[in-house]
Amino acid sequence: MTANPGKDSSGRSTMQTPPVVSSEAWDAARLELLVKEKELMRARDALSAARRRMPWMAVEKAYAFEGPKGKVSLHDLFEGRRQLIVYRAFFEPGVFGWPDHACRGCSLGADQVSHLSHLNQRDTTLVYASRAPQSDIARLKARMGWEMPWYTITDSFDADFGVGEWHGHNVFFRDGEKIFRTYLVNSRGDEAMGTVWSYLDITPLGRQEVWEDSPKGYPQTPPYKWWNWHDNYEAEAATNTKWDAVTDAGVKAFRKIAEDERKAVT
């Protein structure tokens, strides 16, 4: 049955909900939709593969930022890693919420940022950058419980990389002293950022797992096996044999489930 749209006792519009069906019918509907979800997943993987093959742009200008310990360069923001994601957050005079808060949208995004140790394990650093002074940034981070590195823009960095008037994630790759811009996510699409996977998928090296379609020579390791507790990466540098056994069993089980689902819809 389907509820008829109308008004409830308080005068609010009621929702026209989907039909209520049996367990068997629900399973069939879910499997039918799963086909489309798999198509979307494969399309997203193909898009990420194309992103890894995008041309790079050399960064020739020397950009300067202010950090908690003073002046730093764009090179310093990498923290020794090869990949860098810089999110331009709006926190400065003239922005809604100043001086108590950053932009509501940027703040919602900051609340979504997952634990950075997992991202760091894939040779990737995430930082935030705004035009607010470091004293205000430190105060804001303490109030909101945010822990990502957050720098003050002091020059034309934001205007030069398309985030002078709007938020966005710029991605960079470091080859020794050379720095290259590799990608930009702004406007629609930025709101979905925050997970380890959403960040890695916009980097030139991707998730760095063997199933990915990446250019020859890119670093890749088996999926799942590099995962760790966020406080244990340094203590356990190599993969754990017991965790290897767990992931091997998981992969086998996932493949059987996928095969059973494929047979059910064909």
Residue pairs with C-beta under 8 A, 6 or more apart in sequence:
1 19
1 20
2 16
2 17
2 18
2 19
3 14
3 15
3 16
3 17
4 14
4 16
5 13
5 14
5 15
5 16
6 13
6 14
7 13
7 14
8 14
21 29
31 261
31 264
31 265
32 265
34 261
34 265
35 265
44 201
45 212
45 213
46 213
48 201
48 202
48 206
48 212
49 206
49 212
49 213
49 214
51 183
51 201
51 202
51 204
52 204
52 205
52 206
52 212
52 214
52 215
52 218
53 215
54 182
54 183
54 204
56 173
56 180
56 181
56 182
56 204
57 180
57 181
57 182
58 178
58 179
58 180
59 74
59 172
59 179
59 180
59 181
61 160
62 73
62 74
63 73
63 74
63 155
63 157
63 160
64 71
64 72
64 73
64 154
64 155
65 71
65 72
65 73
65 74
65 76
65 77
65 129
65 151
65 152
65 153
65 154
65 157
66 72
66 133
66 134
66 151
66 152
66 154
67 76
67 134
67 149
67 151
67 152
68 134
68 138
71 154
72 151
74 84
74 157
74 172
74 179
75 174
75 177
75 179
77 84
77 86
77 125
77 127
77 149
77 151
78 84
78 125
78 172
78 174
79 125
79 149
81 120
81 123
81 124
81 125
81 174
82 123
82 124
82 173
82 174
82 175
82 205
83 122
83 123
83 124
83 125
83 171
83 172
83 173
83 174
83 203
83 204
83 205
84 124
84 125
84 126
84 127
84 171
84 172
84 173
84 174
85 124
85 125
85 126
85 127
85 169
85 170
85 171
85 172
85 199
85 202
85 203
86 127
86 128
86 129
86 161
86 169
86 170
86 171
86 172
87 106
87 109
87 126
87 127
87 128
87 129
87 167
87 168
87 169
87 193
88 129
88 130
88 153
88 158
88 161
88 163
88 167
88 168
88 169
88 170
89 102
89 103
89 106
89 109
89 110
89 128
89 129
89 130
89 150
89 167
90 102
90 103
90 106
90 130
90 167
91 97
91 98
91 101
91 102
91 103
91 106
91 130
91 131
91 132
91 136
91 137
91 140
92 98
92 130
92 131
92 132
93 99
95 102
95 103
96 103
96 104
97 103
97 104
97 107
98 132
99 136
100 143
101 107
101 140
102 110
102 130
102 132
102 140
103 167
105 167
105 191
106 167
107 144
108 191
109 167
109 190
109 191
109 193
109 194
110 128
110 144
110 146
110 148
111 144
111 146
112 193
112 194
112 195
113 126
113 146
113 148
113 194
114 194
114 195
114 196
115 230
116 126
116 147
116 148
117 230
117 231
117 233
118 196
118 227
118 228
118 230
119 125
119 126
119 196
119 199
119 200
120 233
121 226
121 228
121 233
122 196
122 200
122 203
122 205
122 207
122 208
122 226
123 205
123 208
123 219
124 199
124 200
124 203
124 205
125 149
126 148
126 149
126 199
127 148
127 149
127 150
127 151
128 148
128 149
128 150
128 151
129 150
129 151
129 152
129 153
129 157
129 158
130 137
130 150
130 151
130 152
130 153
131 152
131 153
131 158
132 140
132 152
133 152
134 152
137 150
137 152
140 146
141 147
141 150
158 164
161 168
161 170
161 181
161 184
162 168
162 170
162 184
162 186
163 170
163 186
166 186
166 187
167 186
167 190
168 184
168 185
168 186
168 187
168 190
169 184
169 185
169 186
169 190
169 193
169 202
170 181
170 183
170 184
171 181
171 182
171 183
171 184
171 185
171 202
171 203
171 204
172 179
172 180
172 181
172 182
173 179
173 180
173 182
173 203
173 204
173 205
174 180
182 203
182 204
183 202
183 203
183 204
185 193
185 202
192 198
193 199
193 202
197 207
200 206
200 207
200 208
201 207
205 214
205 218
205 219
206 212
206 214
206 218
207 223
208 218
208 219
208 220
208 221
209 220
209 221
209 222
209 223
210 220
210 221
210 222
210 223
211 223
212 220
214 220
222 247
223 247
223 251
224 247
224 250
224 251
225 239
225 243
225 244
225 247
226 239
227 243
228 236
